[in-house]
């Protein structure tokens, strides 16, 4: 199920929608089906892994990426 970006022709709202083959997406603001599919851009990193921002390690209890004390599991 791909995620597409749309712009509403009625209210101008832009949004993303997970679209199944049998469903017709609608604007979450005005519920119009007059939509234009937008070209999506995607993020990439280039260079060495050292150039990418570091993601903190989790505490291992629940897998929260913020690390120890970041989640309510240990409270």
C-alpha positions in Angstrom: 0.0 0.0 0.0 1.8 3.1 -1.2 1.6 6.5 0.5 0.9 9.3 -1.9 0.9 13.1 -1.5 -2.2 15.0 -2.7 -3.4 18.6 -3.0 -7.1 19.2 -2.7 -8.6 21.1 -5.6 -11.4 22.6 -3.4 -9.6 23.9 -0.3 -5.9 23.7 -1.3 -5.0 21.4 1.7 -1.9 19.2 1.0 -1.7 15.8 2.7 -0.4 12.3 2.5 -2.7 9.3 2.2 -2.1 5.5 2.4 -4.0 4.3 -0.6 -5.3 0.8 -1.3 -6.3 -0.1 -4.8 -10.0 -0.3 -4.1 -10.2 3.0 -2.1 -10.6 6.6 -3.4 -8.8 9.1 -1.2 -10.5 12.2 0.1 -9.3 15.4 1.7 -9.2 15.1 5.5 -10.2 18.8 5.8 -13.2 19.2 3.5 -13.8 15.5 2.4 -13.5 16.4 -1.3 -12.4 13.9 -3.8 -11.2 16.6 -6.3 -7.5 15.8 -5.6 -4.3 16.2 -7.6 -1.5 13.7 -6.9 1.8 15.5 -6.2 5.3 14.4 -6.9 6.9 13.3 -3.7 10.5 14.0 -2.7 12.4 11.6 -0.6 15.3 12.0 1.8 18.7 10.4 1.2 22.0 10.7 2.9 25.2 10.9 0.9 28.7 10.4 2.0 30.1 8.2 4.8 28.1 6.9 7.7 30.0 9.2 10.0 28.3 12.1 8.2 24.8 10.9 9.2 23.4 12.2 12.5 23.7 9.7 15.4 20.6 8.1 16.7 20.8 7.5 20.5 20.7 3.9 21.6 17.6 2.7 23.5 17.6 1.4 27.0 16.6 -2.0 25.7 13.4 -2.3 27.8 10.9 -1.0 25.2 13.0 0.0 22.2 12.4 3.8 22.6 15.2 5.5 20.7 15.4 8.3 23.3 17.2 6.0 25.7 16.8 5.4 29.4 14.1 7.5 31.0 12.6 8.6 27.7 9.6 6.3 27.9 7.0 5.5 30.6 7.8 1.8 30.6 10.4 2.1 33.4 8.3 4.5 35.6 
